[in-house]
């Protein structure tokens, strides 16, 4: 069951409206832009758990292709965005390094769906996230973060390279841009909604 929080609020004309909050994970490899995406779209000041990269971390963190990165998420990022009246998303950015994977099971509890951010220069870095969500049957969208200078690939090419299940959406985005990030989130909500509805119908049938 996807996490949701509903609450009724009164309006000026006396009618009640129901607010719905859904949990979405933002995952992907180290340095792919998860913290950037959460910060770009969040309407509240995002909660971040970043620490400065240390010499010890250099032995276990692959910084190839992201040499200028100086910090890393050690627990999670958290933000919130209102998609439309009555519908808000709680965003949980996961840590990218293998040594923090023990946190993923906790963060994924009750999630409606997920965004897997991908960098075409290091596409293999998002394989673990793709496998994680596929095995746990959590609907996800792959969002290719279009870094300046990176070779451009189409959605179909990325889908083939990642060997995604048929129908898994692949979209192009700029994690720094609020509107671009919001479109990704709308896409994952729509896709996850269709997947959950289909599974419910299967159980009824």
Residue, then its C-alpha position, 0 to 999 in steps of 0.5 A: x500500500x502506497x503511503x498517503x496522508x489525508x486530511x479534511x480542511x474547511x473552505x470559505x463556503x463551508x465545503x470540506x476538501x481532502x488533502x492527499x500526500x504521497x511519498x516519492x523516492x528520488x534515487x540513482x547513482x552517486x553525484x547524479x543530481x538527486x539533492x539538486x532535484x529535491x532542492x529545485x522543486x521543493x516548496x519548503x526549505x529541503x532537509x539535507x544530510x550532506x557531509x564533506x567528502x573525506x580522504x577515507x571516502x575516496x577509497x570507496x566512492x567512485x568520483x569519476x565523472x563528478x570530480x568537482x563534487x565535494x559533498x555526499x548525502x549520508x542519510x536522505x534529502x527531504x522536500x515537499x511539492x504541491x502538484x495541484x490543489x489537494x495533492x502534495x508529494x513528499x520527496x525522499x532522496x536516497x543516498x547513492x553509495x553502496x555503503x548506505x544501502x541499508x537505509x533504502x528499505x526504510x525509506x521505501x516503506x509506503x512509497x507510491x513510486x520512484x524516480x531513478x535519475x540517470x547520467x548517460x556518462x555513468x549509466x551503469x551507476x543507476x543499475x542498482x536502483x533499477x534492480x531494487x525497484x523492479x524486484x520490489x515491484x515499486x513503479x518508477x520512472x527513469x529521468x535522464x539528467x541532461x548534463x552539459x557536455x554529455x552525449x545526448x541519447x534518446x529515451x528508447x536508447x536509454x531504455x534498451x541500455x538499461x534493459x527496462x521492463x516494457x512500459x517503464x517510462x524514460x524522460x529527459x530532464x534538467x534536475x536544476x530546473x523546477x518546471x522540468x523536475x515537476x514534469x518528472x514527478x507528475x509522470x511518476x505519479x501518473x505511471x504509478x497510479x496506473x500500475x497500482x490500479x492494474x494490480x488492484x484489478x488483477x487481484x479482484x479479477 
